[in-house]
């Protein structure tokens, strides 16, 4: 990079030669130049994000760029097979001749092929979709965090200074987060395996388990969206997420998924589900940030597949929570029968979507 080029960048405010981090700025710009970005590209770039991606994509995804045909040949599969796995992992089809693959993609394909030999192609693709969904959510959270904490905090700084800061963050953050994901994954394998062991569930083709299913959500969510600004809505949802995550995990239940202003959890222990449901309701009874919560509980045999749970008990619990009043726990008859001496009172019969006859529900008392 020449002095004239640096002068042009300084003239338009991209580079600050007298800034304290001028050396780091220049290093970030030189990295872009090495990847073929010109002064004109920098001065005409409509978005900072494009420059960040251009600068650090090879740091995030190292290795040469390959076409679909080239990566399929390396993995020893047909291109159509490569595309099927790519879609399952959540990625769109590349344009003809586009070099969007890296050597690690061949390793992913070999892993998929090896798994298919063990459990069959259908279950393997189910697992691939679960992995893709989980990794997409993690990446979404990481990028949102980086944008809000790097770009927002450095608003008004030189573009080169922001690029240098991104380089520092990536150099520190990426290796650490990859190690953390590996450690958390291993811990969850042990944790979930223990749940299967404790429930003494025999293996079956559809991985059938006998569980309590719980759904909890915030009441008045539609009104909340209308009444709160985005910052207030975010505070309410973050509060709900923080509290429900802590209470569900501390109780020993498993948080299955989040549904906007709702959450689903499972446990083999009905008495534990009772205590957890009361805590969830009590936590939002007088919460200054979020409206009251409600809980619906059902119990029965469910299929645990693809990182989720399926069966009539799941549908029933999801429907029960929609008719529960604020700060109330409603349970099904099958759940009530699992807890001797449970304190309940009839909440009457309710017409629930997907269930032909009205269903009698019971309110869990303190």
N, C-alpha and C positions, 0 to 999 in steps of 0.2 A: 504494500500500500504506500503510495507516494505522499509527499507532503502536500502537493496540490489537491489530491483526493481528500486528504484529511481536512484541508482548509475549506473545501466545498461542503463537507459534512458539518464542519463547525459553523459555517455561515447560515445553514438552515436549522441549526439547533439540535442536530443529531449527536454531535460529538463536542465535548467540552475540554479543550486542551489545558485549561487552567484549573479544572476540577481536581479535588483530592484523589479521585479514582481514575484519573486520566489514563494511566497505564492499563488498568483493567478494561476500560472502555476500548482502548485501541486493540487489546488482545481479542475482545469479543468481535470487533469489526473485522479484524484480520481473519478470524475463524470463518466469518461469513464470506469474505473474499475468496478464501481457499475453496469454498463450496460453489463458487461461480456467481455469487451475488455482486452486482456492480454498484457503483455510486448512484447511477440512475435508478436502479431497483430500490435502493434504500430511500431515496428522496421521493419516489413515487408510490411507495408502499401504502395502501389504504389502511392497513391494520397492523398493529404491532405483533399480534398473534402469529401472523404468517412469517414474520422475521424470526420470532422465537422458535417456531417449528423448524424453519429452514436451518437455523443455527444448531439446534440440539437434537434433531431427529436421529442423527447417526450416533449420538451419545446414548440415546434411549434404546435404539435398535441398531446395534453394530453389525457390520458385515456388508458385503456387496449386495446390490439390488438386482433381483432376478425377476424374469417374467413367469407367468403361470406355467408355461410349457417347460421352462428350465427348472423350476422348483419341483414340478411333478416328476421330471426325469430323475432328479436327485433322490426323491423319495421312492422311486420305483412304482409310481401309480399313474393312472390316467388323469388328465386335467380335470375331468368331470368329478372324480373322487375328491380331488383337492378342493374344488369349489364347494362340494357338499359339506366337507368338514369346515371350511372357511365360513360358510353361512351359518352352520350350527354354532360356531364360536362368536357370531354376531357381526361379521364383516360383509360388506357389499362386494359384488362381483367387480373385478378390475376391468378397466378398459383394455381392448386388444393391444397387446404389446407393452402394457404398463409395467414398469419395474417397481412393484410394491411389495415383493416378497424378500425375505432375508433367509440365510441358511438355517436359522433356528426353526423356520416354518417346516422344513423337512423333518426335523426332530419331532415336532408336534405330530406330524403325519405318521411317523414311525411308531410313536406312542399310541396313537389311535388304532393303528393296525394291530399292534401287539395286544391291546386291550380287547379288540374285537375277537381275536383268536381265543381269548379266555371266556368271555361272557356273551359273545355274539354282537353283530353290528347294531341291532336296535337299541340294546341297553347302552352300548358304547356311545351312540349318538345322543341318547338322553343325557348321559354324563357330560358330553361335550357341550351341550346347550346349557347345562347347569354351570359349568366352568365359565363359559362365555358370559353368561348373565352376571355371575358374581364378579368377575374381573372387570366388566364394563362399569359396574356400580363403583368399584374401588377407584378406577381410573377417573370416572366422572367427579368423584369427591376430591381426588388429588388435584385435578386441574382447577376445579372451582376454588379450592383452598389457595393454590398458587396464585391465581389471578387476583383474588381478593386481598391476599396478604403481600404480594410483591408489587403488582401493578398499582393497586389502590394506594398503598402506603408510599409509593414512589411517584405519585401523580405530579407532573410538572418537571420531573427529572429528565435528563437527556436520554434519548432512546438507547444509546450505547451503554449508558449506566444501568438501565433496566436489563439489557441483555447480559451485562456482566454479572448482575445480581442473580439472574436466572441460572447462569452458569455455576455460581457458588452454591445455590440451593440444590441444583441437580447433582452436583458432585458430592454433596453431603447426604442428600435425602434419598436418592435412588438406591444406592447399595444398602442403606439402612432399612428402607421399606421392603425391599426384596427379602432380606433376612427375617424381618418381622412377619411377613406373610407366610414364609416357610414355617416359622415357629408356631404361629397361631393355627395354621392348617394342621400341623402335627398334634397340637393340643386338642383341637376339636375332634380329630379322629379318635383319640382316647376318650374324650368326654362323651361323645355320641355312642361309642361302642359300650361304654359303661351303662348308658341308659338301656341299651338292648339287653345287656347281661342282667341288669337289675329287674327288668320286666319279664325275664325268662320266656321271651317270645321265640317259638321255634321258627326256623327259616322256612320261607314259602316262596313260590314263584313270584307273587306280587308283593312280597315283604309286608304281610299283613300284621298289624299290631293292634293291641287293645289299649286305647289311650283316652284321656280327657282332652278335648279340644276347647280352647278359649279364644274369644275375640273381644277386644276392647277398643272403643273409639271415643272421640270427643263429641259431646252433644252440641247442637247449634252450630255445626261446622259450616253450613251454607250461609247462615247469618254472619258468622265470624269472617268469612271471606268478603262479604259485602261491607261490614262495619270497620274492619281493621285495614290500615295501610299495609304495604308489603312488609315493612319492618316489624309491625305488630303481629302480623300473621306468622312471620318467621319465628318470632320469639315464642309464640304459643306452640307452634309445632316442634320447635327445638326443646321446649320444656317438656312436652308430651314424650318426645323421643328419649330425652335424658332419663326421665322418671321411670318410664315403662322398661327401658333397657336395664336400669339398675335393679328394679324390683323383680323382674322376671328372672334375670340371671342370679340374683342373690337367693331366690327361692329354690333354685335347682331345676326350674322348668326350662324349656327350650324355646327361644324366640325363633319362629319360623320365617316370618316376613312382615314387612311394613306395607300398609295400604293407605298412603297419604296421611290422613288423620286417624288411622286405625292400626292395630297390630294383632297378629295371630300367634298363639303359643300353644305348646302341648306338654303334657306330663302324664306318666302312668299312674300318678297318685292323686286320687280325688280329694283327699283331705288337704293336700298341698294346694290344689287348685282353688279350694274354698278360701284358704287364708290369703293366697295371692290375689284373688278377685276382690276381696274386701280391702286389701292394701291399695290396689289400683284405684278403687272408687274413693277411698278416704284421702288419697294423695291429691285429688283434684276437687275435693268438696269445697274448699275455700281458697283455692289457688288464685293468686292475684293476676297471674299471667295467662292461664288457660281456663276454658270453661269446664264444667263438670264432665266426668267420664262415666261410662257404663260398661258392663261386661255381660257376655252371654256364654254359658257353658253347656256342653253336651258331651256324651261319652259313647264309645262303641268301637267296633273294629274298623280300622282305616288302612289304606295302602300307603306306605311310605316310599315314594318314587320321585326321582329327579329333584331331590332336595325339597320336596313339598309333600303334602298329605291329601288324600282323596277318599271320599266315601260319604255316605249319608250323614254321619255324625258331624263331618266338617261343614256340610251344607246347612245342617240344622243349627249349629252354633253361630254361623254367619248370619242366619236369618233371625235368630233369637236376639242378637245384639241390636238389630234395627228396630225392634219394638220395645226395647227396655227403656224406661224413663231415665232421666238424668240421675246420676249418683245411685244407681240401682244395679244389682246383680240378679239376672234371671237364669234359671237352670232348667234343663229338660227332666222328664220323669226318670229316664234311665240314669242320669247323673245323680238325682236325689236318692235313688235306691242304692247307690254305691257307698253312701256315707251314713252309717247307722247313727241315729240321733241327731241328724242335721236339722238345724232350725230353719224352717221354711214356712211360707204361707202361699196358698194358691194365688196365682196372678191371673187366673181365668184361662179361657181357650182363645187362641189366636189363629187367624188365617195367615199362614206363612207361604211366601212364594215358593213354588216347587213342591209343596206338600198338599195332597188332595183334601184331607180332612183337617179340621181345626185341631191344633196341638195345645194340650194343657201345659202351661209353664208355671214355675214356682219362683217366688222371690226369696233369695237367700237373706236371712236376717242376721244382724250382728251377733 
